[in-house]
Amino acid sequence: MKKPELTAPAGACDCHIHIYELQRYPLASTATFGPPQASWDDYLQVRHALGLERAVIVQATGYGFDNRCALEALALSQGTARMIATLRADTPLAELRKLHEAGVRGVRFMMIPNSGGVMQWEDLQPMAERIAELGWVINLQLDGRELPEYEERLASLPCQVSLDHNGKYLTPVAPSDPSFRSLLNLLERGHVWVKLSAPYETSRSGPPHYDDVSALASALAAANPDRCLWASNYPHPGRTDQPDNAAMLDLLAHWVPVEADRRKILTDNPARLYGF
């Protein structure tokens, strides 16, 4: 397995991975695509090759509200991982506290159309209020071009919020675009974070540097490195053109040339947000 040129600092964290055990945990009826088999042991090989020590397991949309597969991987991590679950808005506080003890640190809201997400916008405020006292994060994925519409709603939430994949602009915009300014505004609020990850999902310019999306990632890191995270998006579900994990990590050096800022993004920021 290829290793990156970038040497990760101690405690470096991959902030967005998925685990699939397809024979033991069948997909939910809401699943919209067939993901690859990807066990925790499979991922550990990737993590070792990348020189990382921690991970955040994000509940796969294909499993809907069935968190068993991700929770099993969380237990297998022996404290080196945290987890983002998909939970109903009326989940009892006692259950939330039990999940917190297991290492869960947030709730996923997948709002991209036809992606298999099961949460609704009307669930956002009630869920945010329920998880605020636990210090949890709303892990949100939406088309970044819609951020002006949702900026004030997200700014007013009482909990932490993280936005996936450089804002996930389904058609990449210029850093001067008003919708990107909305993302920068949110980062300045002090409770919003963004993952520098998965440029291949939205880029029109393509590899190796995904210049259109890289311009956004670089601008985010330059504007607010204290609010950026990095993630591999392993195992790159829904992709037939699998990107190289080492190349994804090496892109971080392209986006963030200052080593001290990379240390924040890989180690310090995830430690603060997810409680490592």
Backbone as JSON, one array per atom type, in Angstrom:
{
  "sequence": "MKKPELTAPAGACDCHIHIYELQRYPLASTATFGPPQASWDDYLQVRHALGLERAVIVQATGYGFDNRCALEALALSQGTARMIATLRADTPLAELRKLHEAGVRGVRFMMIPNSGGVMQWEDLQPMAERIAELGWVINLQLDGRELPEYEERLASLPCQVSLDHNGKYLTPVAPSDPSFRSLLNLLERGHVWVKLSAPYETSRSGPPHYDDVSALASALAAANPDRCLWASNYPHPGRTDQPDNAAMLDLLAHWVPVEADRRKILTDNPARLYGF",
  "N": [[0.84, -1.19, 0.0], [0.59, 2.18, -0.89], [2.54, 4.78, 0.58], [2.25, 8.08, 2.02], [4.0, 11.13, 1.08], [3.92, 13.17, 2.9], [4.59, 13.55, 6.31], [2.76, 12.69, 9.01], [1.84, 14.44, 12.02], [2.21, 13.51, 15.53], [-0.6, 11.88, 16.95], [-2.33, 12.39, 14.85], [-5.4, 12.66, 13.05], [-7.91, 11.07, 11.13], [-10.74, 12.35, 9.98], [-13.14, 11.47, 8.84], [-14.47, 8.62, 8.01], [-15.9, 5.57, 6.71], [-17.43, 2.49, 7.64], [-18.17, -0.7, 6.41], [-19.77, -3.69, 6.78], [-20.95, -5.9, 5.0], [-22.12, -8.44, 4.83], [-22.77, -9.19, 7.43], [-24.15, -6.99, 8.37], [-26.75, -5.89, 6.85], [-27.69, -3.52, 4.29], [-29.87, -0.68, 4.74], [-33.32, -0.16, 3.74], [-33.45, 2.33, 2.67], [-31.1, 2.81, 1.37], [-29.16, 4.08, -1.34], [-27.18, 3.3, -3.06], [-24.74, 0.71, -3.78], [-22.28, 0.11, -1.54], [-18.68, -0.52, -1.08], [-17.3, -3.46, 0.53], [-15.84, -2.89, 3.64], [-14.07, -3.28, 6.28], [-13.29, -2.64, 9.79], [-10.72, -3.63, 10.31], [-9.7, -3.61, 7.72], [-9.6, -0.85, 7.3], [-7.71, -0.13, 9.25], [-5.3, -0.92, 8.11], [-5.02, 1.0, 6.12], [-4.92, 3.31, 7.69], [-2.56, 2.88, 9.11], [-0.69, 2.88, 7.01], [-0.88, 5.54, 6.25], [0.18, 6.78, 8.4], [-1.31, 7.66, 10.57], [-3.09, 8.08, 13.72], [-5.59, 8.22, 14.84], [-9.19, 8.21, 14.33], [-12.38, 9.2, 12.95], [-15.35, 7.67, 12.87], [-17.92, 7.77, 10.68], [-21.32, 7.36, 10.55], [-22.59, 5.4, 7.98], [-24.68, 6.4, 5.27], [-26.03, 4.39, 4.0], [-26.81, 2.6, 5.95], [-28.85, 3.78, 7.31], [-30.74, 4.37, 10.21], [-29.6, 2.33, 11.62], [-27.1, 1.77, 13.6], [-25.32, -0.24, 14.26], [-23.1, -1.45, 12.93], [-21.15, 0.6, 12.74], [-20.88, 1.16, 15.47], [-19.79, -1.21, 16.39], [-17.28, -1.15, 15.14], [-16.3, 1.11, 16.41], [-16.0, 0.15, 19.05], [-14.02, -1.76, 18.56], [-11.9, -0.12, 18.04], [-10.63, 0.55, 20.35], [-10.46, 2.96, 21.79], [-9.16, 4.66, 20.05], [-10.72, 5.89, 18.22], [-13.53, 8.0, 17.42], [-17.09, 8.52, 17.02], [-19.67, 9.38, 14.7], [-23.07, 9.31, 14.8], [-26.26, 8.29, 13.34], [-29.25, 9.41, 14.35], [-32.57, 9.35, 15.68], [-34.59, 12.26, 16.17], [-35.94, 12.27, 18.56], [-34.51, 10.69, 20.3], [-33.91, 9.35, 23.49], [-32.43, 11.19, 26.23], [-30.99, 9.65, 28.04], [-30.13, 7.54, 26.44], [-28.51, 8.92, 24.65], [-26.47, 9.7, 26.39], [-25.44, 7.22, 27.08], [-24.4, 6.45, 24.6], [-22.49, 8.42, 24.36], [-20.64, 7.66, 26.32], [-19.67, 5.42, 25.05], [-18.22, 6.52, 23.04], [-19.35, 8.02, 21.01], [-19.76, 11.12, 19.36], [-21.37, 12.86, 17.98], [-24.0, 13.71, 15.58], [-25.2, 12.72, 12.44], [-26.22, 14.6, 9.64], [-27.25, 14.19, 6.55], [-27.83, 15.92, 3.75], [-27.81, 16.03, 1.03], [-29.58, 15.71, -1.96], [-31.17, 12.62, -2.86], [-29.27, 10.97, -1.69], [-29.64, 9.11, 0.23], [-29.88, 9.96, 2.81], [-31.47, 10.24, 6.03], [-32.35, 12.08, 7.86], [-34.15, 15.15, 8.52], [-34.57, 18.64, 7.67], [-36.17, 19.89, 9.57], [-35.54, 18.48, 11.82], [-33.2, 19.5, 12.73], [-32.79, 21.75, 14.58], [-34.13, 20.79, 17.0], [-32.53, 18.49, 17.5], [-30.0, 19.63, 17.78], [-30.35, 21.08, 20.13], [-30.7, 18.99, 21.95], [-28.24, 17.7, 21.98], [-26.4, 19.56, 22.74], [-25.56, 19.91, 25.43], [-23.91, 17.75, 25.77], [-21.7, 18.37, 24.34], [-21.56, 17.63, 21.71], [-21.36, 17.32, 18.08], [-23.06, 18.5, 15.18], [-22.84, 16.83, 12.26], [-22.78, 17.85, 9.16], [-23.81, 17.57, 5.81], [-24.29, 19.23, 2.88], [-25.26, 20.83, -0.21], [-22.96, 23.2, -0.86], [-23.6, 25.51, -2.24], [-26.04, 26.24, -1.3], [-25.63, 27.47, 1.11], [-25.97, 30.31, 1.73], [-28.73, 30.39, 2.13], [-29.07, 28.88, 4.44], [-27.35, 29.92, 6.3], [-27.81, 31.66, 8.59], [-29.43, 30.03, 10.15], [-27.71, 27.91, 10.77], [-25.72, 29.33, 12.08], [-27.0, 30.03, 14.41], [-27.33, 27.73, 15.9], [-27.08, 25.82, 18.94], [-24.99, 24.06, 19.35], [-21.86, 22.44, 18.43], [-20.87, 22.43, 14.95], [-20.05, 20.68, 12.02], [-18.99, 20.87, 8.66], [-18.99, 18.97, 5.73], [-16.38, 18.03, 3.38], [-15.0, 20.33, 2.13], [-17.07, 22.11, 2.08], [-18.69, 21.02, 0.19], [-19.51, 21.89, -2.48], [-21.5, 21.28, -5.04], [-21.27, 22.03, -7.67], [-18.26, 23.38, -8.24], [-17.37, 26.55, -6.88], [-16.02, 29.91, -7.23], [-13.57, 31.26, -4.95], [-14.43, 33.84, -4.38], [-17.16, 33.78, -4.49], [-20.49, 34.44, -3.29], [-21.67, 32.31, -1.83], [-19.5, 30.91, -0.88], [-18.4, 32.83, 0.74], [-20.34, 32.77, 2.72], [-19.69, 30.35, 3.96], [-17.14, 30.98, 5.0], [-17.92, 33.0, 6.76], [-19.38, 31.51, 8.61], [-17.39, 29.9, 9.74], [-16.06, 31.78, 11.22], [-17.7, 32.13, 13.37], [-17.1, 30.55, 15.53], [-18.12, 28.1, 16.39], [-18.32, 26.44, 14.27], [-17.01, 24.14, 11.93], [-14.93, 22.84, 9.24], [-14.35, 20.2, 6.96], [-11.47, 19.45, 5.22], [-11.45, 17.71, 2.53], [-12.04, 14.9, 0.28], [-11.94, 16.02, -2.48], [-12.37, 15.0, -5.0], [-15.03, 14.36, -5.22], [-16.54, 16.49, -6.15], [-15.06, 17.95, -7.97], [-14.45, 19.47, -11.13], [-12.23, 19.87, -12.62], [-10.47, 17.83, -11.98], [-8.06, 15.1, -11.16], [-4.43, 15.51, -10.93], [-4.51, 17.41, -8.87], [-6.97, 18.6, -8.51], [-7.81, 21.3, -9.1], [-9.9, 23.23, -9.03], [-11.45, 22.67, -6.73], [-9.38, 22.56, -4.9], [-8.63, 25.23, -4.73], [-10.61, 26.22, -3.07], [-10.22, 24.71, -0.71], [-7.64, 25.56, 0.01], [-8.15, 28.27, 0.47], [-9.89, 28.13, 2.66], [-8.22, 27.01, 4.66], [-6.27, 29.0, 4.81], [-7.76, 31.16, 5.72], [-8.88, 30.35, 8.19], [-7.36, 28.32, 9.93], [-7.71, 27.19, 12.44], [-10.21, 26.11, 12.46], [-10.4, 24.03, 10.72], [-10.43, 20.65, 9.54], [-9.1, 17.4, 8.6], [-9.76, 14.73, 6.29], [-9.96, 11.37, 4.97], [-12.14, 10.18, 3.74], [-12.44, 7.46, 3.38], [-14.14, 4.39, 2.62], [-14.31, 5.71, 0.16], [-17.06, 5.71, -0.84], [-19.43, 4.96, -3.42], [-17.84, 5.56, -5.57], [-16.36, 4.73, -8.64], [-13.93, 5.27, -9.65], [-11.52, 4.93, -7.79], [-9.85, 7.04, -5.56], [-6.4, 7.56, -4.56], [-5.39, 6.94, -1.3], [-3.05, 7.88, -0.03], [-2.33, 9.94, -1.75], [-4.44, 11.66, -1.27], [-3.88, 12.52, 1.35], [-1.43, 13.75, 0.88], [-2.25, 15.94, -0.59], [-2.94, 17.73, 1.35], [-0.59, 19.04, 2.09], [-0.27, 20.56, -0.15], [-2.47, 22.23, 0.02], [-2.1, 23.42, 2.51], [0.55, 24.97, 3.31], [2.04, 25.62, 5.58], [3.61, 24.11, 8.25], [2.88, 24.21, 10.98], [0.19, 24.9, 10.86], [-0.82, 22.65, 9.59], [-0.45, 20.81, 11.63], [-2.33, 21.69, 13.47], [-4.67, 21.13, 12.01], [-4.58, 18.38, 11.56], [-4.18, 17.23, 14.1], [-4.55, 18.89, 16.55], [-7.06, 20.29, 16.28], [-9.06, 18.21, 15.74], [-8.74, 16.83, 18.16], [-9.76, 18.65, 20.0], [-12.43, 18.99, 19.08], [-13.59, 16.42, 19.02], [-12.9, 15.25, 21.39], [-10.57, 13.7, 22.05]],
  "CA": [[0.0, 0.0, 0.0], [1.41, 3.37, -1.04], [2.63, 5.67, 1.72], [2.33, 9.47, 1.6], [5.22, 11.87, 1.31], [3.71, 13.98, 4.09], [4.71, 12.86, 7.59], [1.73, 13.21, 9.9], [2.28, 14.65, 13.39], [1.67, 12.59, 16.54], [-2.01, 12.08, 17.24], [-3.08, 12.82, 13.67], [-6.73, 12.05, 12.98], [-8.71, 11.0, 9.9], [-12.0, 12.79, 10.57], [-14.36, 11.03, 8.14], [-14.36, 7.31, 7.36], [-17.09, 4.73, 6.83], [-17.2, 1.06, 7.78], [-19.24, -1.53, 5.86], [-19.71, -5.15, 6.93], [-22.18, -6.08, 4.24], [-22.75, -9.74, 5.08], [-23.32, -9.24, 8.79], [-25.04, -5.85, 8.58], [-27.32, -5.54, 5.55], [-28.05, -2.13, 4.1], [-31.25, -0.32, 4.98], [-34.14, -0.01, 2.53], [-33.26, 3.69, 2.16], [-29.8, 2.92, 0.69], [-29.3, 4.47, -2.74], [-26.11, 2.71, -3.86], [-24.06, -0.41, -3.14], [-20.91, 0.47, -1.16], [-17.74, -1.64, -0.99], [-16.99, -4.04, 1.83], [-14.72, -2.15, 4.24], [-14.11, -3.56, 7.72], [-12.37, -1.86, 10.62], [-9.37, -4.14, 10.07], [-9.29, -3.06, 6.41], [-9.24, 0.55, 7.47], [-6.48, -0.01, 10.03], [-4.17, -1.01, 7.19], [-4.92, 2.31, 5.49], [-4.49, 4.28, 8.71], [-1.14, 2.62, 9.39], [0.09, 3.33, 5.86], [-0.89, 6.99, 6.22], [0.87, 7.29, 9.57], [-2.28, 8.32, 11.44], [-3.31, 7.38, 14.97], [-6.97, 8.35, 15.28], [-10.17, 8.28, 13.25], [-13.78, 9.46, 13.28], [-16.21, 6.79, 12.09], [-19.18, 8.45, 10.37], [-22.36, 6.41, 10.17], [-22.86, 5.38, 6.53], [-26.08, 6.63, 4.95], [-26.63, 3.13, 3.59], [-27.33, 1.88, 7.11], [-29.96, 4.5, 7.92], [-30.65, 4.53, 11.67], [-28.98, 1.14, 12.21], [-25.71, 2.16, 13.9], [-24.59, -1.37, 14.85], [-21.82, -1.7, 12.27], [-20.22, 1.64, 13.16], [-20.62, 1.0, 16.9], [-18.87, -2.34, 16.54], [-15.95, -0.65, 14.79], [-15.9, 2.01, 17.49], [-15.51, -0.68, 20.15], [-12.77, -2.38, 18.14], [-10.84, 0.89, 17.95], [-9.96, 0.61, 21.66], [-10.24, 4.33, 22.21], [-8.47, 5.47, 19.04], [-11.71, 6.46, 17.3], [-14.81, 8.54, 17.87], [-18.1, 8.15, 16.04], [-20.84, 10.2, 14.39], [-24.2, 8.41, 14.61], [-27.5, 8.82, 12.79], [-30.2, 9.17, 15.44], [-33.85, 10.04, 15.59], [-34.58, 13.5, 16.94], [-36.52, 12.05, 19.89], [-33.7, 9.73, 21.06], [-33.87, 9.77, 24.9], [-31.16, 11.7, 26.72], [-30.26, 8.54, 28.66], [-29.48, 6.81, 25.35], [-27.43, 9.77, 24.17], [-25.38, 9.63, 27.36], [-24.85, 5.9, 26.92], [-23.6, 6.5, 23.38], [-21.32, 9.26, 24.65], [-19.68, 6.82, 27.05], [-19.09, 4.49, 24.08], [-17.33, 7.26, 22.14], [-20.08, 8.8, 20.02], [-19.56, 12.55, 19.61], [-22.17, 13.72, 17.13], [-25.12, 13.18, 14.8], [-25.04, 13.03, 11.03], [-27.29, 15.11, 8.8], [-26.9, 14.14, 5.12], [-28.91, 16.66, 3.12], [-27.68, 16.01, -0.43], [-30.72, 14.97, -2.52], [-30.99, 11.26, -3.39], [-28.07, 10.38, -1.12], [-30.01, 8.12, 1.23], [-29.97, 10.55, 4.14], [-32.77, 9.98, 6.66], [-32.73, 13.2, 8.72], [-34.84, 16.23, 7.84], [-34.18, 19.96, 8.16], [-36.92, 20.22, 10.78], [-34.92, 17.78, 12.95], [-31.89, 20.08, 13.05], [-32.81, 22.53, 15.82], [-34.38, 19.94, 18.16], [-31.38, 17.63, 17.77], [-28.92, 20.48, 18.28], [-30.63, 21.4, 21.53], [-30.54, 17.78, 22.76], [-26.85, 17.25, 22.09], [-25.51, 20.66, 23.11], [-24.97, 19.72, 26.76], [-22.9, 16.7, 25.68], [-20.58, 18.87, 23.56], [-21.53, 16.92, 20.44], [-21.33, 18.09, 16.84], [-23.88, 18.15, 14.03], [-22.02, 16.57, 11.08], [-23.73, 18.23, 8.12], [-23.4, 17.61, 4.41], [-25.27, 19.83, 1.99], [-24.65, 21.51, -1.35], [-22.49, 24.48, -0.35], [-24.24, 26.64, -2.92], [-27.23, 26.59, -0.53], [-25.27, 28.01, 2.41], [-26.61, 31.59, 2.06], [-30.09, 30.13, 2.61], [-29.05, 28.25, 5.76], [-26.27, 30.48, 7.12], [-28.26, 32.15, 9.9], [-29.92, 28.89, 10.92], [-26.54, 27.19, 11.3], [-25.02, 30.21, 13.01], [-27.74, 30.14, 15.67], [-27.42, 26.45, 16.6], [-26.39, 25.87, 20.23], [-23.97, 23.02, 19.44], [-20.84, 22.46, 17.39], [-21.32, 22.03, 13.61], [-18.97, 20.48, 11.04], [-19.44, 20.76, 7.28], [-18.16, 18.01, 5.01], [-15.82, 18.06, 2.03], [-14.74, 21.69, 1.64], [-18.37, 22.74, 1.86], [-19.41, 20.16, -0.77], [-20.14, 22.64, -3.57], [-21.7, 20.27, -6.08], [-20.54, 22.65, -8.77], [-17.31, 24.24, -7.54], [-17.49, 28.0, -7.07], [-14.79, 30.66, -6.97], [-13.49, 31.73, -3.56], [-15.12, 35.12, -4.26], [-18.6, 33.57, -4.61], [-21.21, 34.7, -2.03], [-21.92, 31.09, -1.05], [-18.26, 30.59, -0.17], [-18.32, 33.82, 1.81], [-21.19, 32.26, 3.8], [-18.93, 29.35, 4.69], [-16.12, 31.69, 5.77], [-18.62, 33.67, 7.86], [-19.74, 30.51, 9.62], [-16.18, 29.5, 10.46], [-15.71, 32.85, 12.14], [-18.64, 32.14, 14.49], [-16.47, 29.89, 16.66], [-18.66, 26.76, 16.68], [-18.46, 25.75, 12.99], [-15.77, 23.56, 11.42], [-15.06, 22.31, 7.89], [-13.4, 19.14, 6.64], [-10.74, 19.53, 3.96], [-11.55, 16.28, 2.19], [-12.8, 14.38, -0.86], [-12.11, 16.97, -3.59], [-12.8, 14.26, -6.18], [-16.48, 14.21, -5.28], [-17.19, 17.62, -6.81], [-14.16, 18.65, -8.9], [-14.61, 19.37, -12.57], [-10.89, 19.89, -13.23], [-9.96, 16.47, -11.83], [-6.75, 14.85, -10.58], [-4.05, 15.11, -9.58], [-4.61, 18.44, -7.84], [-8.35, 19.06, -8.35], [-7.52, 22.72, -8.91], [-11.08, 24.05, -8.69], [-11.78, 22.46, -5.32], [-8.2, 22.91, -4.12], [-8.67, 26.67, -4.47], [-11.48, 26.42, -1.9], [-9.55, 24.14, 0.46], [-6.54, 26.46, 0.37], [-8.72, 29.5, 1.02], [-10.41, 27.81, 3.99], [-7.1, 26.84, 5.58], [-5.62, 30.29, 4.98], [-8.64, 32.07, 6.47], [-9.18, 29.91, 9.56], [-6.82, 26.97, 10.17], [-8.18, 26.68, 13.72], [-11.53, 25.52, 12.3], [-10.33, 23.04, 9.64], [-10.12, 19.25, 9.83], [-8.78, 16.66, 7.39], [-10.34, 13.39, 6.25], [-9.72, 10.59, 3.76], [-13.41, 9.71, 3.19], [-12.35, 6.02, 3.14], [-13.51, 3.81, 1.42], [-14.74, 6.47, -1.02], [-18.26, 5.04, -1.34], [-20.08, 5.49, -4.59], [-16.86, 5.91, -6.6], [-15.74, 3.66, -9.42], [-12.55, 5.7, -9.84], [-11.05, 5.06, -6.41], [-8.64, 7.86, -5.38], [-5.35, 6.99, -3.72], [-5.47, 7.54, 0.04], [-1.82, 8.63, 0.23], [-2.41, 11.17, -2.53], [-5.38, 12.55, -0.58], [-3.17, 13.15, 2.46], [-0.4, 14.65, 0.34], [-2.89, 17.17, -1.02], [-2.98, 18.67, 2.47], [0.61, 19.87, 2.0], [-0.54, 21.49, -1.25], [-3.45, 23.2, 0.5], [-1.67, 24.06, 3.76], [2.01, 24.88, 3.24], [2.67, 25.88, 6.88], [3.56, 22.88, 9.05], [2.15, 24.44, 12.23], [-1.23, 24.85, 10.53], [-1.17, 21.24, 9.33], [-0.54, 20.15, 12.93], [-3.64, 22.04, 14.0], [-5.73, 20.49, 11.24], [-4.51, 16.92, 11.71], [-4.11, 16.75, 15.48], [-5.1, 19.72, 17.61], [-8.47, 20.59, 16.08], [-9.91, 17.06, 16.03], [-8.69, 16.5, 19.58], [-10.69, 19.56, 20.68], [-13.82, 18.81, 18.67], [-14.11, 15.07, 19.29], [-12.59, 14.84, 22.76], [-9.53, 12.66, 22.17]],
  "C": [[0.88, 1.24, 0.0], [1.38, 4.22, 0.22], [2.78, 7.11, 1.24], [3.72, 10.05, 1.79], [5.12, 12.71, 2.58], [3.82, 13.1, 5.33], [3.73, 13.48, 8.57], [2.29, 13.41, 11.3], [1.66, 13.62, 14.34], [0.21, 12.93, 16.81], [-2.86, 12.48, 16.07], [-4.35, 11.99, 13.48], [-7.33, 12.15, 11.58], [-10.16, 11.22, 10.33], [-13.26, 12.36, 9.82], [-14.06, 9.73, 7.41], [-15.68, 6.57, 7.55], [-16.65, 3.27, 6.93], [-18.42, 0.31, 7.24], [-18.91, -3.01, 6.09], [-20.99, -5.69, 6.3], [-22.87, -7.41, 4.47], [-23.42, -9.78, 6.45], [-24.3, -8.11, 9.08], [-25.59, -5.4, 7.23], [-27.72, -4.08, 5.5], [-29.54, -1.91, 4.37], [-32.0, -0.16, 3.66], [-33.98, 1.37, 1.9], [-31.95, 3.86, 1.4], [-30.0, 3.2, -0.79], [-28.19, 3.95, -3.64], [-25.47, 1.58, -3.06], [-22.62, -0.06, -2.81], [-19.99, -0.74, -1.16], [-17.67, -2.2, 0.42], [-15.76, -3.31, 2.39], [-14.8, -2.31, 5.76], [-13.18, -2.62, 8.48], [-10.93, -2.33, 10.41], [-8.83, -3.66, 8.72], [-8.83, -1.63, 6.57], [-7.94, 0.71, 8.26], [-5.24, -0.12, 9.15], [-3.94, 0.34, 6.5], [-4.37, 3.33, 6.5], [-3.01, 4.12, 9.02], [-0.27, 3.14, 8.24], [0.18, 4.85, 5.79], [-0.16, 7.6, 7.42], [-0.02, 8.03, 10.54], [-2.55, 7.46, 12.67], [-4.78, 7.35, 15.4], [-7.9, 8.44, 14.08], [-11.53, 8.65, 13.81], [-14.63, 8.63, 12.32], [-17.55, 7.5, 11.91], [-20.18, 7.42, 9.89], [-22.67, 6.53, 8.68], [-24.34, 5.59, 6.27], [-26.79, 5.33, 4.58], [-27.22, 2.32, 4.72], [-28.47, 2.61, 7.81], [-29.74, 4.73, 9.4], [-30.02, 3.33, 12.36], [-27.48, 1.4, 12.39], [-24.84, 0.99, 14.33], [-23.21, -1.58, 14.24], [-20.78, -0.68, 12.74], [-19.89, 1.51, 14.65], [-19.68, -0.16, 17.17], [-17.45, -1.9, 16.23], [-15.42, 0.29, 15.86], [-15.34, 1.23, 18.67], [-14.16, -1.32, 19.81], [-11.6, -1.4, 18.12], [-10.07, 1.05, 19.25], [-9.55, 2.03, 22.03], [-9.55, 5.21, 21.2], [-9.44, 6.07, 18.02], [-12.84, 7.1, 18.09], [-15.81, 8.25, 16.75], [-19.17, 9.22, 15.92], [-21.98, 9.25, 14.05], [-25.3, 9.09, 13.81], [-28.61, 8.42, 13.76], [-31.49, 9.93, 15.21], [-33.87, 11.23, 16.55], [-35.14, 13.32, 18.34], [-35.75, 11.0, 20.7], [-33.59, 10.2, 22.51], [-32.48, 10.22, 25.33], [-30.33, 10.59, 27.36], [-29.52, 7.72, 27.6], [-28.32, 7.62, 24.77], [-26.22, 9.69, 25.11], [-24.67, 8.28, 27.3], [-23.95, 5.86, 25.69], [-22.35, 7.36, 23.59], [-20.24, 8.46, 25.36], [-18.98, 5.84, 26.11], [-18.14, 5.18, 23.11], [-18.03, 8.01, 21.02], [-19.96, 10.29, 20.37], [-20.4, 13.43, 18.68], [-23.22, 12.96, 16.35], [-24.96, 13.64, 13.36], [-26.33, 13.51, 10.4], [-26.78, 15.14, 7.36], [-28.05, 14.74, 4.34], [-28.75, 16.79, 1.61], [-28.84, 15.2, -1.0], [-30.3, 13.61, -3.08], [-29.72, 10.58, -2.88], [-28.37, 9.28, -0.11], [-30.05, 8.66, 2.64], [-31.37, 10.4, 4.71], [-33.2, 11.09, 7.61], [-33.36, 14.3, 7.86], [-34.4, 17.57, 8.43], [-34.92, 20.31, 9.44], [-36.39, 19.51, 12.02], [-33.7, 18.53, 13.5], [-31.89, 20.81, 14.39], [-33.1, 21.67, 17.04], [-33.19, 19.04, 18.51], [-30.23, 18.45, 18.34], [-29.13, 20.81, 19.75], [-30.41, 20.2, 22.44], [-29.08, 17.43, 22.98], [-25.9, 18.32, 22.59], [-24.82, 20.4, 24.45], [-23.9, 18.63, 26.77], [-21.65, 17.19, 24.95], [-20.46, 18.23, 22.2], [-21.59, 17.89, 19.26], [-22.42, 17.58, 15.89], [-22.95, 18.02, 12.84], [-22.93, 16.73, 9.86], [-23.1, 18.18, 6.74], [-24.57, 18.14, 3.59], [-24.53, 20.42, 0.8], [-24.26, 22.91, -0.87], [-23.1, 25.69, -1.02], [-25.5, 27.09, -2.21], [-26.91, 27.27, 0.79], [-25.86, 29.39, 2.7], [-28.02, 31.41, 2.61], [-30.1, 29.65, 4.05], [-28.06, 28.89, 6.73], [-26.75, 30.9, 8.51], [-28.79, 31.02, 10.77], [-28.75, 28.13, 11.55], [-25.79, 28.04, 12.32], [-25.69, 30.25, 14.37], [-27.82, 28.83, 16.45], [-26.59, 26.48, 17.88], [-25.26, 24.86, 20.39], [-22.9, 23.26, 18.38], [-21.42, 21.95, 16.07], [-20.08, 21.79, 12.75], [-19.59, 20.25, 9.67], [-18.46, 19.9, 6.5], [-17.54, 18.59, 3.75], [-15.72, 19.46, 1.42], [-16.02, 22.48, 1.39], [-19.25, 22.0, 0.88], [-20.21, 20.97, -1.8], [-20.28, 21.7, -4.76], [-21.22, 20.74, -7.44], [-19.57, 23.62, -8.12], [-17.5, 25.72, -7.91], [-16.13, 28.65, -6.88], [-14.76, 31.09, -5.51], [-14.18, 33.07, -3.33], [-16.64, 34.98, -4.26], [-19.3, 33.84, -3.26], [-21.46, 33.45, -1.19], [-20.66, 30.63, -0.31], [-18.02, 31.59, 0.95], [-19.2, 33.39, 2.98], [-20.45, 31.23, 4.63], [-17.85, 30.02, 5.54], [-16.75, 32.41, 6.96], [-18.93, 32.69, 8.99], [-18.52, 30.07, 10.42], [-15.77, 30.55, 11.49], [-16.6, 32.88, 13.38], [-18.08, 31.43, 15.73], [-17.02, 28.52, 17.01], [-18.82, 25.93, 15.4], [-17.08, 25.36, 12.47], [-16.01, 23.07, 10.0], [-13.97, 21.25, 7.66], [-12.79, 19.4, 5.26], [-10.61, 18.09, 3.46], [-12.28, 16.08, 0.88], [-13.0, 15.39, -1.99], [-12.64, 16.3, -4.84], [-14.31, 14.17, -6.32], [-17.16, 15.32, -6.08], [-16.34, 18.3, -7.89], [-14.56, 18.42, -10.35], [-13.25, 19.33, -13.27], [-10.17, 18.56, -13.06], [-8.57, 16.37, -11.26], [-5.64, 15.36, -11.49], [-4.33, 16.14, -8.5], [-6.02, 19.0, -7.66], [-8.38, 20.57, -8.14], [-8.72, 23.55, -8.49], [-11.48, 23.91, -7.23], [-10.58, 22.8, -4.42], [-8.15, 24.4, -3.81], [-9.53, 26.97, -3.25], [-10.82, 25.9, -0.63], [-8.43, 25.05, 0.94], [-7.06, 27.74, 1.01], [-9.28, 29.28, 2.42], [-9.29, 27.72, 5.02], [-6.39, 28.16, 5.83], [-6.44, 31.22, 5.86], [-8.8, 31.66, 7.92], [-8.67, 28.5, 9.81], [-7.28, 26.36, 11.49], [-9.54, 26.0, 13.61], [-11.57, 24.48, 11.18], [-9.92, 21.67, 10.19], [-9.69, 18.6, 8.52], [-9.4, 15.27, 7.46], [-10.05, 12.71, 4.93], [-11.0, 10.26, 3.0], [-13.34, 8.23, 2.78], [-13.7, 5.37, 3.42], [-14.02, 4.43, 0.12], [-16.0, 5.86, -1.64], [-18.89, 5.75, -2.53], [-19.15, 5.84, -5.74], [-16.39, 4.66, -7.34], [-14.28, 3.97, -9.69], [-11.94, 5.98, -8.46], [-9.8, 5.94, -6.32], [-7.64, 7.16, -4.47], [-5.33, 7.7, -2.38], [-4.22, 8.36, 0.36], [-1.83, 9.95, -0.53], [-3.37, 12.16, -1.88], [-4.71, 13.25, 0.6], [-2.11, 14.12, 1.95], [-0.99, 15.95, -0.19], [-2.92, 18.21, 0.1], [-1.75, 19.58, 2.47], [0.46, 20.91, 0.89], [-1.49, 22.6, -0.78], [-2.93, 24.05, 1.66], [-0.15, 23.99, 3.83], [2.72, 25.06, 4.59], [2.49, 24.67, 7.78], [2.75, 23.07, 10.33], [0.64, 24.4, 12.0], [-1.67, 23.42, 10.24], [-1.29, 20.48, 10.65], [-1.88, 20.47, 13.59], [-4.73, 21.2, 13.34], [-5.75, 18.98, 11.46], [-4.64, 16.45, 13.15], [-4.89, 17.61, 16.47], [-6.6, 19.95, 17.47], [-9.36, 19.37, 16.32], [-9.89, 16.65, 17.5], [-9.66, 17.37, 20.37], [-12.14, 19.22, 20.36], [-14.38, 17.47, 19.13], [-13.7, 14.51, 20.64], [-11.62, 13.69, 22.86], [-8.64, 12.95, 23.38]]
}
